Amino acid sequence: MAKESFDKEIQFLRLLALTGGGYDRQQFAGRLGISVHTFDKTVRRLREISGDADFADLFRYGYADSAEPVLLFLYRAKSMKESESRRLPLILASLKQQPLTAAELLDACCQQLPAEAAMPDEKTIRSDLRYLEEIGVVRRQPGGRPFRYVLNNDLTDCLSQKELIDLYEFVDIMANTQIPSVQGYLLRDNLKKALKSAVPEDDWNDGLLEPFSYKYHYDARILDEAHLYTVLQMIRLRKRISFQYFSPKNRKSYAAKDTNPLFGRENEIRRESTLPLKVVYDHQYGRWYMIGSASKGRIVKFRMEGMIDIAEEQEVPEPYFTQKTAELDERMRCSWLIDTGETVTVRARFYRPGREQADFIEERVRLQGQWGEIVEADEESFVYEIRVNGVTEIRPWLRGFGSSCEVLEPAALRQSFIDEWKEIGDYYDASI
């Protein structure tokens, strides 16, 4: 399959989703780190992939009205070249009718491709079949050469209509309510296609098959999965990786490669080299983090949205990898999320909502409070205690309880909350 990098398109779509079309061409290109000419080329490329000349309006006007994750069309394209996007559907359509050999599929493609299109050879068809077999779309039938291939539709073909509907509803719920997953959304789309061919059109149009409607608020973060599975594979293989990194504080999120050799050395971008050890998902903000070991054993953390141009490097010995993983686990044992700073004890008093109401405060604390414990309790309030690495990550959680939470320890955190609430109170001062 095509090895084209989609880093630029991914960063383009993320910025488009976050700004809602609020930048003009010059501002957008500058924030992305590309020229206006490259910006126009990228827009044309994305329009070709999406098949919609006004796809940007999805973000500017219809974003909140769409329950579909609009950024997934980049994955549906699967980084295919134009010739592949024409050839693979013909292969699948031919296999839908009957099992075929590579030579028979070559004949079918040559007959159906337009005269102006580049005609494939048998080697190309065999490469396509290997790819389709790897991703589970087709399978090779038992028997000797020449091998025959058939569509791998066992999952949907063996289910009744009711079972197919139940499976679709389950996948729909899980894909939208658990950690966002591109694979989950794509499985849901494939099941929807199978349902449309198996269920009467009237039932589909009546909304019988789509009783739920979801809106994931961080679907720009779905784009981080472009790197997620690459990083997870490198962790399994115990390999170092190198990449360019643009931190959230950086004014640019991408940098075009300079093709002029006279200026390439002047604009050379520094690359990070890291042994990835762990991937963490922050469900509150919809962010993926990669945590690894850099030179001299330093623990480093990167937000995946800033990683581009990932390349694999050398493999490390298993004992070394095991040692570094154990060291990281120990450092993160008291991490609210990924903080590896000094451990402190946080104590907070939570006030109950009232005797006549359900105690949703304690329920939320027990549900979200991780390994913390309630050490004191009476009818009006209870005291929650937890040891965490620093207070930066737990602070937004405590703040989210508003006046129902009073921080007791540490003193510095308590004072910072006092100062913060005083500042907020000044904003609402009646004298102003």
C-alpha positions as a printed Julia matrix, in Angstrom:
432×3 Matrix{Float64}:
   0.0     0.0     0.0
   0.99    3.61   -0.36
   3.53    4.86    2.15
   2.46    8.49    1.88
   2.61   10.51    5.08
  -0.64   12.06    6.25
   0.99   14.13    9.01
   0.23   17.41    7.26
  -3.4    16.49    6.56
  -3.87   15.32   10.15
  -2.55   18.57   11.61
  -4.57   20.53    9.04
  -7.83   18.82   10.07
  -7.12   19.2    13.77
  -6.52   22.93   13.4
  -9.61   23.28   11.21
 -11.77   21.5    13.8
 -10.39   23.54   16.71
 -10.71   26.92   15.01
 -14.02   26.27   13.23
 -12.79   28.03   10.11
 -11.9    31.19   12.06
  -8.55   31.74   10.28
  -8.02   33.11    6.81
  -5.65   31.32    4.42
  -2.58   33.32    5.45
  -3.17   32.87    9.19
  -3.96   29.18    8.82
  -0.83   28.52    6.75
   1.34   30.45    9.22
  -0.05   28.58   12.24
   0.51   25.27   10.48
   4.02   26.15    9.32
   3.42   25.85    5.56
   3.12   28.23    2.62
  -0.2    29.46    1.26
   0.53   27.46   -1.91
   0.92   24.27    0.16
  -2.26   25.18    2.03
  -4.21   25.3    -1.25
  -2.72   21.97   -2.37
  -3.71   20.36    0.94
  -7.28   21.63    0.62
  -7.53   20.16   -2.88
  -6.12   16.86   -1.62
  -8.65   16.63    1.22
 -11.51   17.51   -1.11
 -10.46   14.65   -3.39
 -10.43   12.24   -0.44
 -13.75   13.37    1.0
 -15.51   13.72   -2.34
 -17.1    16.92   -1.04
 -16.07   20.24   -2.54
 -17.36   22.1     0.55
 -16.07   19.76    3.24
 -14.75   22.71    5.31
 -18.36   23.81    5.88
 -18.88   20.65    7.94
 -16.68   22.25   10.61
 -17.89   25.82   10.22
 -21.65   25.32    9.97
 -22.75   21.71   10.48
 -20.22   20.45   13.02
 -22.57   20.47   16.01
 -25.42   18.98   13.98
 -23.49   15.93   12.78
 -23.42   12.79   14.91
 -20.83   11.24   12.57
 -17.14   11.75   13.41
 -16.38   13.88   10.34
 -12.61   13.44   10.62
 -12.76    9.71    9.96
 -12.89   10.11    6.19
  -9.08   10.42    6.3
  -8.88    6.87    7.67
 -11.42    5.6     5.17
  -9.08    6.77    2.42
  -6.41    4.46    3.97
  -3.63    6.54    2.42
  -4.34    4.93   -0.95
  -3.01    6.17   -4.24
  -5.56    6.96   -6.93
  -4.79    3.69   -8.76
  -5.34    1.71   -5.56
  -8.63    3.47   -4.81
  -9.86    2.32   -8.23
  -8.42   -1.19   -8.17
  -9.31   -2.46   -4.68
 -13.1    -1.92   -5.02
 -13.01   -3.9    -8.27
 -11.18   -6.76   -6.56
 -13.7    -6.86   -3.71
 -16.68   -6.63   -6.05
 -15.33   -9.55   -8.12
 -14.72  -11.7    -5.03
 -18.25  -10.98   -3.83
 -19.58  -13.09   -6.7
 -17.25  -16.11   -6.42
 -13.77  -17.22   -5.26
 -11.08  -16.19   -7.78
  -7.34  -16.6    -8.36
  -4.91  -13.71   -8.78
  -4.85  -14.25  -12.55
  -8.65  -14.19  -12.76
  -8.76  -11.01  -10.68
  -6.19   -9.44  -13.0
  -8.44  -10.17  -15.98
 -11.47   -8.74  -14.14
  -9.61   -5.52  -13.28
  -8.3    -5.02  -16.79
 -11.8    -5.47  -18.22
 -13.45   -2.98  -15.84
 -10.8    -0.26  -15.46
 -11.17    2.78  -17.74
  -9.0     2.79  -20.85
  -6.98    5.8   -19.61
  -6.18    4.15  -16.25
  -2.85    2.4   -15.6
  -3.32   -1.34  -16.02
  -1.96   -3.51  -13.18
   0.18   -6.62  -13.56
  -0.17   -9.91  -11.68
   2.52   -8.9    -9.17
   0.47   -5.82   -8.23
  -2.71   -7.9    -7.79
  -0.85  -10.37   -5.55
   0.44   -7.47   -3.44
  -3.12   -6.16   -3.11
  -4.35   -9.61   -2.04
  -1.61   -9.9     0.6
  -2.66   -6.53    2.03
  -6.37   -7.44    2.03
  -5.53  -10.76    3.67
  -3.45   -9.08    6.39
  -6.28   -6.74    7.38
  -8.83   -9.59    7.35
 -10.94   -8.49    4.38
 -10.26  -11.62    2.3
  -8.99  -15.1     3.08
  -7.26  -17.81    1.09
  -9.25  -20.97    0.5
  -7.66  -24.33    1.43
  -6.03  -26.18   -1.44
  -2.98  -26.07   -3.66
  -1.85  -23.58   -6.26
  -3.24  -21.53   -7.83
  -4.7   -20.15   -4.62
  -8.28  -18.91   -4.65
  -9.41  -15.98   -2.54
 -12.83  -15.29   -1.05
 -14.37  -12.41    0.91
 -14.11  -12.87    4.67
 -17.77  -12.19    5.51
 -18.23  -14.9     8.14
 -19.05  -12.38   10.9
 -22.1   -10.97    9.12
 -23.14  -13.97    7.02
 -23.6   -16.3    10.0
 -25.84  -13.87   11.94
 -29.57  -13.51   11.7
 -31.12  -10.11   11.03
 -31.92   -9.59   14.73
 -28.41  -10.67   15.79
 -26.9    -8.28   13.26
 -29.02   -5.41   14.61
 -28.03   -6.26   18.2
 -24.35   -6.38   17.24
 -24.58   -3.03   15.44
 -26.25   -1.34   18.43
 -23.62   -2.74   20.81
 -20.72   -1.55   18.63
 -22.44    1.83   18.19
 -22.71    2.3    21.96
 -19.16    1.14   22.72
 -17.53    3.18   19.92
 -19.16    6.37   21.18
 -19.02    5.98   24.95
 -15.7     4.26   25.62
 -12.22    5.49   24.69
 -12.65    6.78   21.13
 -11.39    4.26   18.63
 -11.04    4.59   14.88
 -11.33    0.83   14.56
 -14.6     0.89   16.5
 -16.09    3.54   14.22
 -14.93    1.7    11.09
 -16.42   -1.58   12.39
 -19.69    0.25   13.0
 -19.64    1.58    9.43
 -18.98   -1.89    8.0
 -21.85   -3.34   10.04
 -24.1    -0.52    8.82
 -23.31   -1.48    5.22
 -24.12   -5.13    5.97
 -27.38   -4.09    7.62
 -28.46   -1.98    4.67
 -28.26   -5.04    2.45
 -29.98   -7.33    4.97
 -32.69   -5.13    6.5
 -35.69   -3.72    4.56
 -35.24   -0.09    3.57
 -38.46    0.97    5.35
 -37.15   -0.26    8.72
 -33.92    1.62    8.17
 -35.64    4.87    7.23
 -38.02    4.64   10.2
 -35.05    4.93   12.57
 -35.53    1.41   13.92
 -31.83    0.64   13.55
 -30.47    3.9    15.01
 -32.21    4.48   18.34
 -29.2     6.35   19.77
 -27.43    9.51   18.7
 -24.04   10.52   20.08
 -21.77   13.53   19.8
 -18.16   13.0    20.86
 -16.81   16.43   21.84
 -13.15   15.71   21.19
 -13.26   14.08   17.8
 -10.22   16.12   16.73
  -8.32   13.83   19.13
  -9.39   10.81   17.08
  -6.66   11.89   14.69
  -4.06   11.02   17.33
  -4.81    7.37   16.63
  -2.86    7.76   13.41
   0.2     7.4    15.66
  -1.3     5.33   18.47
  -1.02    1.91   16.85
   2.45    2.69   15.5
   3.65    3.55   19.01
   1.97    0.48   20.53
   3.67   -1.72   17.95
   7.06   -0.18   18.78
   6.42   -0.89   22.47
   5.66   -4.54   21.66
   8.84   -4.76   19.55
  10.92   -2.9    22.18
  12.16   -0.4    19.58
  13.23    3.17   19.95
  11.55    5.79   17.78
  12.5     9.23   16.52
  10.05   11.99   15.6
   9.51   15.71   15.32
   7.61   17.19   18.24
   5.57   20.38   18.45
   4.61   21.11   22.05
   1.26   22.77   22.9
   3.21   25.97   23.63
   4.72   26.01   20.14
   3.15   28.53   17.77
   3.34   25.98   14.96
   1.92   22.45   14.74
   3.71   21.32   11.59
   6.75   22.3     9.52
   6.97   21.73    5.79
  10.08   19.92    4.59
  12.46   22.24    2.74
  13.3    20.68   -0.62
  15.89   23.33   -1.53
  19.33   21.93   -0.6
  20.69   25.46   -0.15
  18.38   26.14    2.79
  17.72   22.62    4.09
  20.6    22.7     6.57
  19.62   26.11    7.95
  16.04   25.01    8.63
  16.85   21.53    9.91
  14.35   20.56   12.63
  15.49   18.84   15.8
  14.22   15.29   16.25
  13.43   13.53   19.52
  14.72   10.01   20.15
  12.84    7.96   22.76
  12.17    4.41   23.88
   8.34    4.34   24.23
   7.18    2.51   27.38
   3.53    3.41   27.96
   0.53    5.07   26.33
  -1.99    6.9    28.53
  -5.38    8.35   27.57
  -6.8    11.37   29.4
 -10.55   10.89   29.12
 -11.34   14.28   30.67
  -9.62   16.27   27.92
  -9.54   13.65   25.17
  -5.72   13.52   24.92
  -3.29   10.7    24.21
   0.13   10.74   25.9
   3.25    8.71   25.13
   5.67    8.18   28.02
   9.16    6.89   27.36
  12.8     6.78   28.36
  15.24    9.21   26.76
  19.01    9.47   27.05
  20.55    8.91   30.49
  17.32    7.22   31.64
  15.24   10.41   31.77
  11.45    9.91   31.75
   9.89   12.01   29.0
   6.24   12.66   28.14
   4.74   13.76   24.84
   1.22   14.65   23.75
   0.58   12.59   20.63
  -1.09   15.46   18.83
   2.34   17.12   18.54
   4.2    14.09   17.18
   4.84   13.85   13.43
   7.17   11.94   11.09
   7.65    8.92   13.38
  10.49    6.57   12.37
  11.53    3.34   14.06
  15.09    2.85   15.3
  17.06    0.03   16.9
  15.6    -2.63   19.2
  16.69   -2.7    22.86
  17.42   -5.89   24.87
  14.45   -7.35   26.74
  16.09   -7.07   30.24
  16.76   -3.36   29.63
  13.18   -2.77   28.45
  11.77   -4.67   31.44
  13.93   -2.64   33.84
  12.84    0.7    32.35
   9.17   -0.34   32.4
   9.42   -1.35   36.06
  11.1     1.96   36.93
   8.33    3.88   35.16
   5.59    1.87   36.88
   7.14    2.71   40.24
   7.44    6.4    39.4
   3.81    6.5    38.21
   2.38    4.43   41.06
   0.81    7.57   42.59
   0.2     9.49   39.36
  -3.31   10.92   38.98
  -2.6    10.73   35.26
   1.06   10.95   34.14
   2.74   13.19   36.75
   6.02   11.74   38.09
   6.84   14.53   40.55
   7.16   14.33   44.32
   4.35   12.58   46.19
   2.12   14.74   48.4
  -0.97   14.03   50.52
  -4.12   15.82   49.44
  -7.02   16.15   51.88
 -10.34   17.72   50.94
 -13.69   18.09   52.67
 -16.74   17.46   50.48
 -20.14   18.79   51.55
 -23.22   16.67   50.95
 -26.08   18.18   48.9
 -28.75   17.78   51.6
 -30.77   15.13   53.38
 -33.66   15.19   50.91
 -31.39   14.72   47.86
 -29.4    11.75   46.65
 -25.76   12.07   47.71
 -24.31   12.46   44.22
 -21.21   14.15   45.67
 -20.01   11.05   47.53
 -21.07    8.86   44.63
 -18.92   10.9    42.23
 -15.95   10.94   44.61
 -16.05    7.17   45.02
 -16.43    6.68   41.27
 -13.7     9.07   40.13
 -11.42    9.3    43.17
  -9.14    6.45   42.07
  -7.24    4.97   45.03
  -8.17    7.76   47.47
 -10.15    6.97   50.62
 -12.85    8.61   52.71
 -11.26    8.85   56.16
 -13.93   10.85   58.03
 -17.67   11.21   57.52
 -20.77   12.66   59.15
 -24.22   13.7    57.98
 -23.08   17.02   56.5
 -19.7    16.23   54.95
 -16.85   13.75   54.54
 -13.05   14.03   54.22
 -11.3    12.47   51.25
  -7.57   11.7    51.32
  -5.18   10.6    48.57
  -1.42   10.51   47.94
  -0.56   11.75   44.45
   2.48   12.84   42.46
   2.03   16.6    42.62
  -1.24   18.55   42.6
  -1.33   19.81   39.01
  -3.43   16.96   37.61
  -5.86   16.52   40.53
  -6.49   20.26   40.78
  -9.07   20.51   37.9
 -10.98   17.56   39.38
 -11.22   19.25   42.79
 -12.16   22.56   41.2
 -14.99   20.84   39.33
 -16.9    20.33   42.59
 -17.18   24.1    43.14
 -18.46   25.11   46.57
 -19.04   21.45   47.49
 -15.27   20.96   47.97
 -12.94   22.58   50.5
  -9.22   21.75   50.14
  -7.6    21.17   53.54
  -4.07   20.05   52.63
  -1.49   20.81   51.39
  -1.48   24.42   52.59
  -0.09   25.79   49.31
  -2.9    24.18   47.3
  -5.5    25.47   49.76
  -4.12   29.01   49.5
  -4.09   28.86   45.71
  -7.78   27.93   45.72
  -8.54   30.8    48.14
  -6.77   33.25   45.83
  -8.52   31.83   42.79
 -12.02   32.03   44.26
 -11.36   35.58   45.54
 -10.35   36.6    42.02
 -13.52   35.04   40.61
 -15.56   36.79   43.3
 -14.1    40.15   42.26
 -15.42   39.59   38.75
 -18.97   39.44   40.17
 -18.58   42.25   42.69
 -21.9    44.15   42.79
 -20.08   47.46   43.0
 -18.66   47.06   39.49
